[in-house]
């Protein structure tokens, strides 16, 4: 009897949904927020107004990439965890495990 089948399915569905929501909702704001953070960092290092030299541009670019990556991690990992939790709840209800039985098996 496969008791963790729905948990895996929920994890995969959550990862797919998180990736789709990241592409629709999180990509542009992550880039904007990372760019603003990069501008603040470059402004504090090189003074405002920023010149069009290489280092401030690189700092802003790296901050934008980091902003997009953090946004992607939040969307994909967060929604994957929610999907896994929902699948685990469905598994627990489907196979009739109570909380005390889960604790007893965890102790062993």
C-alpha positions in Angstrom: 0.0 0.0 0.0 1.6 3.3 -1.1 0.7 5.8 1.6 2.7 8.7 0.3 1.4 8.7 -3.2 -0.8 11.8 -2.8 1.9 13.7 -0.9 4.3 13.2 -3.9 1.5 14.1 -6.4 0.7 17.3 -4.3 4.4 18.2 -4.3 4.7 17.9 -8.1 1.5 19.8 -8.7 2.6 22.5 -6.2 5.9 22.8 -8.0 4.3 23.1 -11.4 1.7 25.6 -10.1 4.5 27.6 -8.3 6.5 27.7 -11.5 3.6 29.0 -13.5 2.7 31.6 -10.9 6.3 32.7 -10.7 6.3 33.2 -14.5 3.0 35.1 -14.4 3.3 37.1 -11.2 6.8 36.9 -9.6 9.2 37.5 -12.5 8.7 41.2 -13.1 8.3 42.4 -9.5 11.4 40.3 -8.5 13.3 42.2 -11.2 12.0 45.6 -10.1 12.7 45.0 -6.4 16.2 43.6 -7.1 16.9 46.6 -9.3 15.9 49.1 -6.7 18.0 47.3 -4.1 20.9 47.3 -6.6 20.4 51.1 -7.2 20.5 51.7 -3.5 23.6 49.7 -3.0 25.4 51.2 -5.9 24.3 54.7 -4.8 25.7 54.2 -1.4 29.0 52.9 -2.7 29.6 55.3 -5.6 27.4 58.3 -4.7 24.3 59.7 -6.3 23.6 60.4 -9.1 25.2 57.2 -10.5 27.5 57.5 -13.4 27.2 55.2 -16.4 30.3 53.2 -15.6 30.7 49.5 -15.4 30.6 48.7 -11.7 27.3 50.4 -10.8 25.7 48.6 -13.8 27.1 45.3 -12.7 25.9 45.8 -9.2 22.4 46.6 -10.4 22.4 43.7 -12.8 23.5 41.2 -10.2 20.9 42.5 -7.7 18.2 42.2 -10.4 19.2 38.5 -11.0 19.2 37.8 -7.3 15.8 39.4 -6.9 14.4 37.2 -9.7 16.0 34.1 -8.1 14.7 34.9 -4.6 11.2 35.4 -6.1 11.4 32.1 -7.9 12.5 30.2 -4.8 9.7 31.8 -2.7 7.1 30.9 -5.3 8.2 27.4 -6.2 9.3 26.2 -2.8 6.5 27.8 -0.9 3.7 26.4 -3.2 5.4 23.0 -3.4 5.4 22.8 0.4 1.7 23.7 0.5 1.0 21.1 -2.1 3.0 18.5 -0.2 1.1 19.3 3.0 -2.3 19.1 1.2 -1.3 15.7 -0.2 -0.1 14.5 3.2 -3.5 15.5 4.7 -5.3 13.6 1.9 -3.1 10.6 2.6 -3.8 10.7 6.3 -7.5 11.0 5.8 -7.6 8.3 3.1 -5.7 5.7 5.1 -7.2 6.6 8.4 -4.1 7.4 10.4 -4.7 9.2 13.6 -2.3 11.6 15.1 -1.4 9.2 17.9 -0.5 6.5 15.3 1.7 8.9 13.4 3.5 9.8 16.7 4.0 6.2 17.6 5.6 5.3 14.2 7.8 8.4 14.4 9.2 7.3 17.8 10.2 3.9 16.5 
